[in-house]
């Protein structure tokens, strides 16, 4: 597979529609997508999956009309492979928590539409948000999600490792065992906690408030990352923890849920003082990229953010 900062052909998005979980606030969700599409189009193509009953007119995108359960493209769209083709895994609604049959069928529809070619299907449950790759043979993930019995209960950790290596063309897997965010339905997807920003640098969430419920688990995750960094000669970049609540409910707002596009980094923002801190950290860590903030408050209402709604295509 590719590192996300490698040259991309397009970004795939699933446009919000009245049958998805954003139906309660559809207009602001669609407005966010409209603005996001305009931003991405300055750098690369957008392939937009649009529900057949959605009447909204969207310009300058490649439109593919397909039904979907929701908008979380990261976890349902196939993963680009080096040498050509795509790896298509089973999407079961994050451990059968939500209806997912339409989302699980999206790659077949994209293949029929000529968007994806050389799709290889794997009898293995895997979401794109649960793994992260450095472009040099090393995959980062965690046991909280991949070893959860609601995904592949018949497989051991070593068997899961072999499936990942053979299907994605990777050499080594780095496992974390700690870290979570309240309000997360994904069983702690790695793309909310820690991700590569270069082949030898990992950005991660750090909680400084010892009274916060996340503090101990994120501190343990940081210790694991520090050990991995020593062992594999990696650099660590800490991002502020974003304490985000709506109507008294904690939501998994994370600055690690960023999106690489060609020559730029899109960073989710949540209208908090920590937004500017996160932007400055990324500008310093990635001086060759244009760092662009995207307000993602509407997305976090449903527990996801910028990376969750997108999938890059490299082939």
C-alpha positions in Angstrom: 0.0 0.0 0.0 1.0 3.7 -0.2 1.8 6.2 2.5 -0.9 8.8 2.4 1.5 11.6 1.5 2.6 9.8 -1.7 1.2 11.2 -5.0 -2.5 10.8 -5.1 -4.9 10.5 -8.1 -8.0 11.6 -6.3 -9.9 11.7 -3.0 -13.1 9.7 -2.6 -16.0 11.3 -0.6 -19.5 10.1 0.1 -21.9 13.0 -0.1 -24.3 13.3 2.9 -27.9 12.4 2.1 -31.2 12.2 3.8 -30.9 8.5 4.6 -27.6 8.8 6.5 -27.0 9.8 10.1 -26.5 13.4 9.1 -30.1 13.8 8.1 -30.9 15.8 11.2 -28.5 18.5 10.1 -28.2 17.8 6.4 -27.8 21.3 5.1 -24.7 22.2 7.3 -23.2 18.8 6.6 -23.6 19.3 2.8 -22.2 22.9 3.2 -19.0 21.5 4.8 -18.6 19.0 2.0 -19.1 21.7 -0.6 -16.3 23.8 0.9 -14.1 20.7 1.4 -14.6 19.7 -2.2 -13.6 23.2 -3.4 -10.4 23.0 -1.3 -9.4 19.5 -2.5 -10.0 20.4 -6.1 -7.3 23.0 -5.9 -4.8 20.1 -5.5 -6.4 17.0 -7.1 -9.5 15.3 -8.4 -12.6 14.5 -6.2 -14.6 11.3 -6.9 -18.0 11.9 -5.2 -20.3 9.0 -4.3 -23.8 10.5 -4.5 -27.0 8.8 -3.4 -29.3 8.3 -6.5 -32.1 10.2 -4.7 -29.9 13.2 -3.7 -31.0 16.1 -6.0 -28.1 18.4 -5.0 -26.0 19.6 -8.0 -22.3 19.4 -7.4 -19.8 20.7 -10.0 -16.3 19.7 -11.0 -16.4 16.2 -9.4 -16.5 12.8 -10.9 -20.0 11.7 -9.7 -20.8 8.1 -9.1 -24.4 7.4 -8.1 -24.5 4.6 -5.5 -26.6 4.0 -2.4 -24.8 4.1 0.9 -25.6 3.7 4.6 -23.5 6.6 5.6 -20.5 8.8 4.7 -17.5 7.1 6.3 -15.4 6.4 3.2 -12.2 5.7 5.1 -13.6 2.4 6.4 -15.5 1.1 3.4 -13.5 2.2 0.3 -10.8 -0.2 -1.0 -7.1 0.5 -0.3 -4.7 1.4 -3.2 -1.9 -1.0 -3.7 1.6 -0.3 -5.1 2.0 -2.0 -8.5 -1.7 -1.5 -9.2 -5.0 -2.7 -8.0 -7.0 -2.4 -4.7 -7.6 -4.4 -1.6 -11.2 -4.7 -0.7 -12.0 -5.9 2.8 -15.3 -6.7 4.6 -16.9 -3.7 6.4 -19.2 -4.8 9.1 -20.2 -1.5 10.7 -17.4 -1.4 13.3 -18.2 -4.8 14.7 -21.9 -5.0 13.7 -22.8 -1.9 15.6 -24.5 -0.3 12.6 -26.2 -1.3 9.3 -23.4 -1.6 6.7 -24.5 -3.7 3.8 -24.7 -0.8 1.3 -21.4 0.5 2.4 -19.8 -2.9 2.1 -21.0 -3.1 -1.5 -19.6 0.3 -2.6 -16.4 -1.1 -4.0 -18.3 -3.4 -6.4 -20.2 -0.3 -7.6 -17.0 1.7 -8.0 -15.5 -1.1 -10.0 -18.5 -1.4 -12.3 -18.3 2.4 -12.8 -14.7 2.1 -13.9 -13.3 4.1 -10.9 -11.5 1.1 -9.4 -9.6 -1.5 -11.5 -8.1 -4.7 -10.3 -10.0 -5.0 -7.1 -9.0 -8.1 -5.0 -11.5 -9.0 -2.3 -10.4 -10.4 1.0 -12.5 -12.5 3.5 -11.3 -10.4 6.4 -12.9 -7.5 8.3 -10.7 -4.4 8.2 -11.4 -0.6 8.2 -9.0 1.9 6.7 -9.1 4.0 9.8 -7.7 1.1 11.9 -4.3 1.1 10.2 -1.7 3.6 9.2 1.3 3.1 7.0 4.7 4.8 6.7 5.4 4.0 3.0 8.5 2.0 4.0 7.2 -1.4 5.1 5.9 -0.4 8.5 2.2 -0.5 9.6 0.9 1.1 12.8 -2.2 -0.3 14.5 -3.6 -1.3 17.8 -5.0 -4.4 19.6 -8.1 -2.6 20.9 -9.6 -2.6 17.4 -7.9 -5.3 15.3 -8.0 -8.0 18.1 -11.6 -7.1 19.1 -13.7 -10.3 18.8 -16.4 -8.3 16.8 -14.1 -8.3 13.7 -12.2 -11.5 13.1 -12.8 -13.8 16.1 -11.5 -16.9 14.4 -8.0 -15.4 13.8 -5.1 -15.1 16.3 -2.9 -12.0 16.4 -0.2 -13.8 14.3 -2.8 -14.9 11.8 -4.1 -11.3 11.5 -0.5 -10.1 11.0 -0.1 -12.5 8.1 -3.3 -11.4 6.5 -2.2 -7.8 6.7 1.2 -8.5 5.3 0.0 -10.6 2.4 -3.0 -8.4 1.4 -1.3 -5.0 1.8 2.3 -5.8 0.9 3.8 -4.6 4.2 6.8 -6.0 6.1 6.4 -5.1 9.8 3.5 -4.2 12.2 3.9 -2.0 15.2 1.2 -2.7 17.8 -0.2 -0.3 20.4 -2.3 -1.6 23.3 -3.5 1.6 24.9 -5.4 4.7 24.1 -9.1 5.6 23.6 -11.4 8.6 23.1 -14.8 8.8 24.7 -17.7 8.7 22.1 -15.7 6.6 19.6 -17.7 3.8 18.0 -14.7 2.3 16.2 -13.0 0.5 19.2 -10.2 3.0 19.1 -9.2 3.5 15.5 -5.6 4.4 15.2 -6.4 7.4 13.0 -7.8 9.2 16.1 -4.8 8.4 18.2 -1.4 8.2 16.4 -0.4 8.3 12.8 2.7 8.6 10.6 3.4 12.0 9.1 6.6 10.8 7.4 8.3 7.5 7.2 10.1 8.0 10.5 7.7 10.4 12.4 4.5 9.7 14.3 2.1 12.4 15.4 0.0 11.4 18.5 -2.5 12.8 20.9 -1.2 13.8 24.4 -3.4 14.7 27.3 -1.8 17.0 29.9 -4.7 17.1 32.3 -4.2 14.5 35.0 -7.8 14.8 36.1 -9.1 13.9 32.7 -10.5 10.4 32.2 -8.3 10.0 29.1 -5.1 10.9 30.9 -3.9 7.5 32.1 -4.6 5.6 28.9 -3.1 8.2 26.6 -0.1 8.4 28.9 0.3 4.6 28.6 0.0 5.0 24.8 2.7 7.6 24.8 5.0 5.3 26.8 4.4 2.6 24.2 5.2 5.0 21.4 8.4 6.1 23.1 9.5 2.5 23.4 8.7 2.0 19.7 10.5 5.2 18.8 13.7 4.0 20.5 13.6 0.6 19.0 12.8 1.7 15.4 14.5 5.1 15.3 11.3 7.1 15.1 10.5 10.7 16.0 7.4 11.6 17.9 5.3 14.8 17.5 2.7 15.4 20.2 -0.6 17.1 19.5 -2.9 18.6 22.1 -5.8 16.7 23.4 -9.1 18.4 22.3 -11.7 18.2 25.1 -14.9 18.4 23.1 -18.5 18.0 24.4 -21.9 18.7 23.0 -25.0 18.7 25.2 -22.8 17.3 28.0 -21.7 14.3 25.9 -18.0 13.8 25.1 -17.1 13.4 21.4 -13.8 12.0 19.9 -12.4 15.2 18.5 -8.8 14.5 17.4 -6.2 16.5 15.5 -4.7 13.3 14.4 -7.7 12.7 12.1 -6.0 14.8 9.4 -6.0 14.3 5.6 -3.0 14.4 3.3 -3.7 15.6 -0.2 -1.1 16.5 -2.8 1.3 19.0 -1.3 -1.1 19.9 1.5 -2.3 18.7 4.9 -5.9 19.3 5.9 -6.3 19.5 9.7 -9.6 19.1 11.5 -10.5 22.0 13.8 -13.2 22.2 16.5 -13.5 25.9 17.4 -11.2 25.4 20.5 -8.1 27.3 21.6 -6.1 24.2 20.9 -6.9 24.5 17.2 -4.1 27.1 16.6 -1.6 25.1 18.6 -2.3 22.0 16.5 -1.9 24.0 13.2 1.4 25.5 14.3 2.8 22.1 15.3 1.9 20.7 11.9 3.4 23.7 10.1 6.7 23.2 11.9 6.6 19.4 11.4 5.7 19.6 7.7 7.3 22.7 6.3 7.0 21.6 2.7 3.2 21.2 3.0 0.5 23.8 2.9 -1.3 23.3 6.2 -5.1 24.1 6.0 -7.6 24.1 8.8 -11.1 22.6 8.2 -13.8 23.2 10.8 -15.2 19.7 11.5 -17.7 20.4 14.3 -20.5 19.1 12.1 -18.7 15.8 11.5 -17.8 15.2 15.1 -21.5 15.3 16.0 -21.6 11.8 14.5 -18.3 10.7 16.1 -16.0 11.1 13.0 -13.8 13.7 11.4 -11.8 14.6 8.3 -9.9 11.4 7.7 -12.9 9.3 8.5 -15.0 10.7 5.6 -12.3 10.4 3.0 -10.2 7.8 1.1 -7.3 8.6 -1.2 -6.8 6.8 -4.5 -3.2 6.5 -5.8 -3.6 4.4 -8.9 
